Amino acid sequence: MLSPVENHAAAGISSPIHKDARPRELTRSAAVVLLLLFAGVAYLGNAGFPGLLDDADASHAMVSREMLQRHDWVILYMNGVRYLMKAPLHYWAVALSYATLGQNEFSTRLPVALAMVGLVLLVSEFARRNFGARAGLYSGLVVCTSAGFFLFTRIMIPEAIYALEFTAIFYLFIRGWTGSLDPRVAYWGAAAMTALAMLTRGLIGVIFPVAILALFVAATRSWAR
């Protein structure tokens, strides 16, 4: 004797039990909104405090302040002394933030906080494209709630910006390698991100991604490609 579900199937009628039993898949837009909410609260909502530290925070913030005072965006200065130890992109971003929002803790940390929001979304997209929507959401949440990421955004250092650029380099390269994006667009985009990484972290910004990609191409024996 057939069960009620089998009778429905035999009659060509879809069973409501089976239809309701399917787990609902979170849409891409809903995942993005959720991640934006978490990242916004975690990073933008906390960018205004605590106060700047005397060493890494205040001294580096002084470099951006002197950019505005001197109207010199090429040579960095700290307390009137040339400061040639760091790459300039992070200081440019903070100086623009000062010019727009004034000189305070929030504007000092804003570029790094925005970079972290971008990193959360990019990691989520990276995982979603390669492993599915659920993996994308969980990956974004892991980045958003990681204690290490959060602690490294409490002081004025460019690591979060570099992490975003570093991830974007490999994301674009993989998109071009797999053919899901026009290789010309993908590879030139990866090259542009490498240039930004050099402006963020100096030679480290170039050596690490280029070395990793060269090792990948060597391991796959794909020099001709």
C-alpha positions as CSV (number, residue, x, y, z in Angstrom):
1,M,0.0,0.0,0.0
2,L,1.3,3.5,-0.9
3,S,1.8,6.1,1.7
4,P,0.1,9.5,1.4
5,V,3.3,11.1,0.1
6,E,3.8,8.3,-2.5
7,N,0.1,8.7,-3.6
8,H,0.7,12.4,-4.2
9,A,3.9,11.7,-6.1
10,A,2.2,9.0,-8.2
11,A,-0.6,11.5,-9.0
12,G,2.0,14.1,-10.1
13,I,1.3,16.3,-7.1
14,S,4.3,17.7,-5.3
15,S,4.3,17.0,-1.6
16,P,4.1,20.0,0.7
17,I,6.2,18.1,3.2
18,H,9.2,17.9,0.8
19,K,8.8,21.5,-0.3
20,D,8.9,22.8,3.3
21,A,11.7,20.5,4.2
22,R,14.2,22.2,1.9
23,P,16.5,24.7,3.8
24,R,16.2,28.2,2.6
25,E,19.3,29.6,1.0
26,L,20.4,33.0,2.1
27,T,20.4,35.3,-0.9
28,R,23.6,37.2,-1.9
29,S,22.2,40.6,-1.2
30,A,20.9,39.5,2.3
31,A,24.4,38.2,3.1
32,V,26.0,41.4,2.0
33,V,23.6,43.5,4.2
34,L,24.2,41.3,7.2
35,L,28.0,41.5,6.8
36,L,27.9,45.2,6.3
37,L,25.9,45.6,9.5
38,F,28.4,43.5,11.5
39,A,31.4,45.1,10.0
40,G,30.0,48.6,10.3
41,V,29.3,48.1,14.0
42,A,32.6,46.3,14.7
43,Y,34.9,48.7,12.9
44,L,33.2,52.0,12.0
45,G,31.2,52.0,15.3
46,N,34.4,51.7,17.3
47,A,36.8,53.9,15.3
48,G,36.3,56.9,17.5
49,F,37.9,55.3,20.6
50,P,40.1,54.7,22.5
51,G,42.3,57.8,22.3
52,L,45.5,57.8,20.2
53,L,48.5,56.2,21.7
54,D,51.7,58.2,22.1
55,D,53.9,56.1,19.9
56,A,52.4,54.3,16.9
57,D,49.2,56.3,16.8
58,A,50.1,59.9,17.6
59,S,53.5,59.9,15.8
60,H,52.0,58.5,12.6
61,A,49.0,60.7,12.7
62,M,51.4,63.7,13.0
63,V,52.8,62.7,9.6
64,S,49.4,63.1,8.0
65,R,48.7,66.3,9.8
66,E,52.0,67.8,8.5
67,M,51.0,66.8,5.0
68,L,48.1,69.2,5.3
69,Q,50.1,71.9,7.0
70,R,53.0,71.8,4.5
71,H,50.9,71.1,1.4
72,D,53.6,68.5,0.6
73,W,52.2,65.1,-0.4
74,V,55.5,63.7,-1.6
75,I,58.0,64.0,1.2
76,L,56.8,62.8,4.6
77,Y,57.6,64.8,7.8
78,M,57.3,64.0,11.5
79,N,57.9,66.9,13.9
80,G,59.6,68.8,11.1
81,V,62.0,66.0,10.3
82,R,61.9,64.0,7.1
83,Y,60.2,60.7,7.7
84,L,61.3,58.3,4.9
85,M,60.7,55.0,6.7
86,K,57.2,54.2,5.5
87,A,55.2,54.1,2.2
88,P,52.8,57.0,1.8
89,L,49.4,55.6,0.8
90,H,48.1,55.2,4.4
91,Y,49.2,58.7,5.3
92,W,47.6,60.1,2.2
93,A,44.3,58.4,3.2
94,V,44.4,59.8,6.7
95,A,45.3,63.3,5.5
96,L,42.3,63.2,3.2
97,S,40.2,62.0,6.1
98,Y,41.5,64.9,8.2
99,A,40.7,67.4,5.5
100,T,37.2,66.1,5.3
101,L,36.2,65.3,8.9
102,G,38.7,67.2,11.0
103,Q,41.6,65.8,13.1
104,N,40.2,63.3,15.6
105,E,40.4,59.6,16.5
106,F,37.6,58.6,14.2
107,S,39.1,60.3,11.1
108,T,42.5,58.8,12.0
109,R,41.1,55.2,12.0
110,L,38.5,55.7,9.2
111,P,40.7,54.5,6.3
112,V,41.7,51.3,8.1
113,A,38.1,50.7,9.2
114,L,36.8,51.1,5.6
115,A,39.5,48.7,4.5
116,M,38.3,46.2,7.0
117,V,34.7,46.5,5.8
118,G,36.0,46.0,2.2
119,L,38.1,43.0,3.3
120,V,35.0,41.3,5.0
121,L,33.0,41.7,1.7
122,L,35.9,40.6,-0.5
123,V,36.7,37.5,1.5
124,S,33.0,36.6,1.5
125,E,32.8,37.0,-2.3
126,F,36.0,35.0,-2.7
127,A,34.5,32.1,-0.7
128,R,31.0,32.4,-2.2
129,R,32.3,32.2,-5.7
130,N,34.5,29.1,-5.1
131,F,32.6,27.2,-2.3
132,G,29.0,28.5,-2.2
133,A,26.8,31.0,-0.5
134,R,27.0,29.5,3.0
135,A,30.8,29.4,2.9
136,G,30.8,33.0,1.7
137,L,28.7,34.2,4.6
138,Y,30.7,32.2,7.2
139,S,34.0,33.4,5.8
140,G,32.9,37.0,6.0
141,L,31.7,36.5,9.6
142,V,35.0,34.9,10.6
143,V,37.0,38.0,9.3
144,C,34.5,40.4,10.9
145,T,34.6,38.8,14.3
146,S,38.3,37.9,14.4
147,A,40.1,39.3,17.5
148,G,43.4,39.6,15.6
149,F,41.9,41.8,12.9
150,F,40.2,44.0,15.4
151,L,43.3,44.5,17.6
152,F,45.4,45.5,14.6
153,T,42.9,48.2,13.7
154,R,43.2,49.9,17.1
155,I,46.5,51.6,16.1
156,M,47.5,53.6,13.0
157,I,49.3,50.9,11.0
158,P,48.5,50.0,7.3
159,E,48.2,46.2,7.7
160,A,44.4,46.1,7.2
161,I,44.8,48.1,4.0
162,Y,47.5,45.8,2.8
163,A,45.4,42.7,3.7
164,L,42.6,44.1,1.4
165,E,45.0,44.7,-1.4
166,F,46.7,41.3,-0.9
167,T,43.4,39.5,-1.1
168,A,42.3,41.5,-4.1
169,I,45.5,40.5,-6.0
170,F,44.8,36.8,-5.6
171,Y,41.0,37.2,-6.2
172,L,41.6,38.9,-9.5
173,F,44.3,36.5,-10.5
174,I,42.2,33.4,-9.8
175,R,39.2,35.0,-11.7
176,G,41.5,35.5,-14.7
177,W,43.1,32.1,-14.4
178,T,39.8,30.3,-14.3
179,G,38.3,32.4,-17.1
180,S,35.4,33.8,-15.0
181,L,36.7,37.3,-15.8
182,D,38.4,38.7,-18.9
183,P,42.1,37.8,-18.3
184,R,43.2,41.2,-19.5
185,V,41.0,42.9,-17.0
186,A,41.9,40.5,-14.2
187,Y,45.6,40.5,-14.6
188,W,45.9,44.2,-15.2
189,G,43.7,44.7,-12.1
190,A,46.0,42.4,-10.1
191,A,49.0,44.5,-11.3
192,A,47.3,47.7,-10.3
193,M,46.5,46.3,-6.8
194,T,50.2,45.2,-6.5
195,A,51.2,48.8,-7.3
196,L,48.9,50.0,-4.5
197,A,50.3,47.4,-2.2
198,M,53.8,48.8,-2.8
199,L,52.5,52.3,-2.0
200,T,51.1,50.8,1.2
201,R,53.9,48.5,2.4
202,G,56.9,49.3,0.2
203,L,58.8,46.4,-1.4
204,I,57.0,43.9,0.8
205,G,53.8,44.8,-1.1
206,V,55.4,43.6,-4.3
207,I,57.7,40.8,-3.2
208,F,55.2,38.6,-1.4
209,P,52.3,38.5,-4.0
210,V,54.7,38.3,-7.0
211,A,56.7,35.5,-5.4
212,I,53.6,33.5,-4.5
213,L,52.1,33.9,-8.0
214,A,55.5,32.9,-9.6
215,L,55.7,29.8,-7.4
216,F,52.1,28.9,-8.4
217,V,52.8,29.2,-12.1
218,A,56.0,27.2,-11.6
219,A,54.3,24.5,-9.7
220,T,51.6,24.2,-12.3
221,R,54.1,24.4,-15.2
222,S,52.1,27.1,-16.9
223,W,54.7,29.6,-18.0
224,A,53.4,29.6,-21.5
225,R,49.9,30.5,-20.2
